[in-house]
Amino acid sequence: MHSSRSHYGYDSYSMEDNGYGSMSSYATNLYEGHRLPPLSTLEMVVPANAVGKVMGKGGANLANIRKISGATVEISESKSYRGDRVALISGTSEEKRAAENLIQAFITAT
């Protein structure tokens, strides 16, 4: 389900609103019994001319984005006639922000 706010092609999705049930079992740290913040996914448009830079040779740049940010980042197949793709970024707010900034740096470098 889309959120009501969308800025510059970014949407936030709540994992609890994905139609597959609650993710509460994943949000509980069983070792210490603490609740983690709710997970959500950020959707970011990657223009066709920047996809190669964001991915990198053999996926190296994407792997580094994941490693540095700590976020889960997936690049979708092309959904538009222009070849734009969508980066799906999941993690904590800080992880998502770091991945978003790294991806944006690759986009602006093209």
PASERO-348702 format. One record per atom (N, C-alpha, C): residue in three letters; z, x, y. Coordinates in steps of 0.001 Angstrom, whole numbers, padded with zeros to 6 digits, always signed. Example, Ala and Ser with C-alpha at 12.3 -4.5 7.8 and 13.67 -1.06 7.14 Angstrom:
% PASERO-348702
ALA+007800+013190-005690
ALA+007800+012300-004500
ALA+007800+013200-003300
SER+007080+012850-002250
SER+007140+013670-001060
SER+007870+012900+000030
This chain:
% PASERO-348702
MET+000000+000842-001161
MET+000000+000000+000000
MET+000000+000895+001235
HIS-000872+000664+002184
HIS-000944+001463+003405
HIS+000208+001142+004328
SER+000650+002144+005040
SER+001644+001886+006065
SER+000945+001270+007265
SER+001716+000723+008162
SER+001136+000074+009326
SER+000717+001091+010380
ARG+001159+002331+010247
ARG+000813+003354+011228
ARG-000173+004330+010615
SER-001202+004636+011344
SER-002176+005628+010918
SER-002582+006440+012127
HIS-002448+007752+012035
HIS-002786+008626+013147
HIS-003799+009657+012675
TYR-004943+009670+013315
TYR-005936+010699+013070
TYR-006311+010821+011598
GLY-006440+009702+010923
GLY-006853+009717+009530
GLY-005739+009975+008547
TYR-004499+010030+008995
TYR-003385+010265+008088
TYR-002701+008945+007786
ASP-002380+008706+006540
ASP-001609+007537+006151
ASP-000444+008014+005305
SER+000627+007288+005338
SER+001770+007612+004507
SER+001942+006510+003481
TYR+002120+006900+002244
TYR+002314+005946+001161
TYR+003672+006177+000543
SER+004392+005128+000324
SER+005671+005234-000356
SER+005428+005177-001852
MET+006048+006086-002588
MET+005894+006094-004043
MET+006466+004813-004646
GLU+007403+004187-003956
GLU+007987+002970-004483
GLU+007056+001771-004306
ASP+006071+001893-003436
ASP+005150+000794-003168
ASP+003804+000997-003842
ASN+003738+001822-004885
ASN+002451+002146-005477
ASN+002032+001175-006569
GLY+002805+000149-006842
GLY+002439-000829-007843
GLY+002796-000402-009261
TYR+003348+000781-009430
TYR+003705+001266-010756
TYR+005206+001267-010980
GLY+005941+000611-010117
GLY+007385+000532-010298
GLY+008112+001565-009471
SER+009398+001510-009534
SER+010244+002383-008742
SER+010220+003805-009285
MET+010308+004756-008379
MET+010381+006157-008766
MET+011827+006645-008688
SER+012791+005705-008723
SER+014177+006091-008509
SER+014673+007072-009563
SER+014162+007000-010782
SER+014619+007935-011798
SER+014215+009361-011453
TYR+013111+009521-010713
TYR+012693+010841-010285
TYR+013452+011304-009053
ALA+014040+010394-008326
ALA+014713+010734-007077
ALA+016189+011040-007271
THR+016646+011104-008495
THR+018041+011402-008762
THR+018161+012776-009391
ASN+018940+013615-008794
ASN+019208+014921-009358
ASN+020288+014720-010413
LEU+019893+014800-011688
LEU+020829+014514-012774
LEU+021915+015575-012886
TYR+021616+016790-012488
TYR+022588+017861-012616
TYR+023767+017662-011686
GLU+023511+017326-010435
GLU+024597+017184-009478
GLU+024852+015744-009073
GLY+023992+014815-009496
GLY+024202+013414-009194
GLY+023881+013023-007762
HIS+023161+013870-007025
HIS+022812+013563-005635
HIS+021447+012895-005569
ARG+021305+011970-004646
ARG+020014+011318-004421
ARG+019160+012218-003544
LEU+017890+012323-003884
LEU+016934+013049-003063
LEU+016256+012068-002125
PRO+015653+012556-001029
PRO+014960+011645-000130
PRO+013806+010961-000852
PRO+013447+009731-000443
PRO+012344+009037-001088
PRO+011053+009833-000956
LEU+010262+009833-002013
LEU+008991+010535-002009
LEU+007916+009670-001361
SER+007020+010296-000667
SER+005883+009589-000110
SER+004696+010539-000127
THR+003519+009988+000041
THR+002302+010781+000024
THR+001585+010640+001351
LEU+001213+011765+001915
LEU+000453+011814+003145
LEU-001016+011957+002775
GLU-001862+011179+003399
GLU-003296+011247+003162
GLU-003953+011862+004389
MET-004695+012958+004176
MET-005290+013692+005285
MET-006774+013881+005014
VAL-007617+013524+005970
VAL-009059+013677+005815
VAL-009427+015142+006030
VAL-010204+015694+005080
VAL-010725+017050+005205
VAL-012228+016928+005412
PRO-012725+017284+006602
PRO-014161+017159+006862
PRO-014988+017987+005884
ALA-016185+017510+005592
ALA-017065+018165+004620
ALA-017267+019643+004930
ASN-017404+019981+006215
ASN-017660+021375+006573
ASN-016450+022283+006388
ALA-015272+021723+006120
ALA-014057+022522+005958
ALA-013525+022521+004523
VAL-014136+021718+003643
VAL-013629+021600+002274
VAL-013603+022962+001582
GLY-014680+023734+001710
GLY-014742+025050+001073
GLY-013661+025991+001553
LYS-013380+025967+002853
LYS-012323+026822+003408
LYS-010945+026409+002909
VAL-010696+025106+002880
VAL-009388+024614+002433
VAL-009189+024942+000953
MET-010216+024736+000148
MET-010114+024998-001290
MET-010033+026503-001572
GLY-010906+027282-000939
GLY-010961+028721-001195
GLY-011685+029015-002494
LYS-012035+030269-002679
LYS-012759+030694-003879
LYS-011884+030471-005110
GLY-012417+029675-006044
GLY-011665+029370-007256
GLY-010381+028591-007006
GLY-010272+027942-005836
GLY-009072+027175-005506
GLY-007925+028023-004991
ALA-008217+029283-004620
ALA-007155+030209-004206
ALA-006415+029737-002962
ASN-007133+029259-001946
ASN-006463+028808-000720
ASN-005588+027595-000997
LEU-006094+026662-001805
LEU-005314+025474-002148
LEU-004053+025870-002920
ALA-004176+026811-003829
ALA-003008+027290-004583
ALA-001983+027921-003645
ASN-002447+028678-002653
ASN-001530+029287-001683
ASN-000864+028246-000804
ILE-001615+027211-000417
ILE-001028+026121+000371
ILE+000107+025480-000419
ARG-000126+025232-001709
ARG+000917+024645-002561
ARG+002125+025564-002660
LYS+001864+026853-002880
LYS+002945+027820-003072
LYS+003785+027983-001808
ILE+003111+028139-000667
ILE+003817+028362+000597
ILE+004597+027125+001034
SER+003968+025956+000937
SER+004591+024725+001436
SER+005589+024116+000459
GLY+005355+024317-000829
GLY+006179+023665-001841
GLY+005734+022246-002140
ALA+004707+021776-001438
ALA+004205+020410-001616
ALA+003218+020349-002766
THR+003036+019155-003283
THR+001974+018888-004235
THR+000759+018474-003413
VAL-000353+019180-003589
VAL-001551+018902-002811
VAL-002728+018735-003764
GLU-003405+017610-003643
GLU-004606+017340-004430
GLU-005736+016993-003474
ILE-006930+017454-003778
ILE-008109+017133-002983
ILE-008959+016171-003798
SER-009237+015006-003226
SER-010014+013986-003934
SER-011489+014361-003961
GLU-012228+013649-004788
GLU-013683+013771-004775
GLU-014190+013116-003500
SER-015411+013438-003122
SER-015995+012904-001896
SER-016048+011385-001952
LYS-015561+010736-000888
LYS-015570+009280-000810
LYS-016500+008783+000284
SER-017200+009684+000935
SER-018079+009251+002002
SER-019446+009897+001834
TYR-020408+009309+002453
TYR-021769+009845+002362
TYR-021864+011208+003051
ARG-020941+011507+003943
ARG-020959+012789+004651
ARG-020324+013904+003843
GLY-019603+013576+002806
GLY-018959+014596+001986
GLY-017532+014899+002360
ASP-016958+014125+003295
ASP-015546+014311+003625
ASP-014708+014055+002377
ARG-013557+014699+002312
ARG-012637+014494+001198
ARG-011269+014138+001747
VAL-010388+013741+000849
VAL-009031+013355+001233
VAL-008046+014274+000518
ALA-007151+014868+001296
ALA-006061+015664+000739
ALA-004856+014747+000597
LEU-004326+014652-000617
LEU-003119+013874-000885
LEU-001961+014850-000988
ILE-001012+014732-000061
ILE+000088+015682+000061
ILE+001397+014959-000238
SER+002135+015437-001239
SER+003415+014830-001617
SER+004517+015876-001572
GLY+005716+015418-001250
GLY+006873+016298-001225
GLY+007863+015815-000195
THR+008786+016689+000144
THR+009748+016356+001189
THR+009022+016349+002532
SER+009670+015860+003543
SER+009069+015842+004882
SER+008672+017250+005315
GLU+009534+018215+005063
GLU+009255+019593+005464
GLU+008080+020162+004676
GLU+008034+019899+003372
GLU+006931+020386+002541
GLU+005600+019784+002975
LYS+005617+018478+003228
LYS+004384+017805+003663
LYS+003922+018344+005012
ARG+004851+018540+005935
ARG+004507+019047+007263
ARG+003914+020454+007152
ALA+004514+021294+006307
ALA+004008+022661+006131
ALA+002598+022646+005542
ALA+002374+021832+004514
ALA+001046+021747+003897
ALA+000028+021204+004890
GLU+000409+020189+005646
GLU-000481+019601+006651
GLU-000884+020652+007686
ASN+000080+021441+008148
ASN-000210+022477+009136
ASN-001128+023556+008572
LEU-000908+023943+007331
LEU-001759+024953+006701
LEU-003188+024440+006533
ILE-003322+023205+006063
ILE-004652+022613+005895
ILE-005344+022505+007245
GLN-004609+022064+008262
GLN-005180+021938+009601
GLN-005651+023293+010121
ALA-004928+024356+009814
ALA-005336+025687+010246
ALA-006682+026071+009624
PHE-006874+025743+008348
PHE-008163+026024+007703
PHE-009270+025177+008318
ILE-008960+023932+008639
ILE-009970+023041+009231
ILE-010396+023563+010587
THR-009446+023950+011410
THR-009799+024408+012766
THR-010446+025784+012746
ALA-010282+026545+011679
ALA-010881+027876+011575
ALA-012356+027818+011217
THR-012870+026632+010884
THR-014282+026534+010480
THR-015191+026350+011670
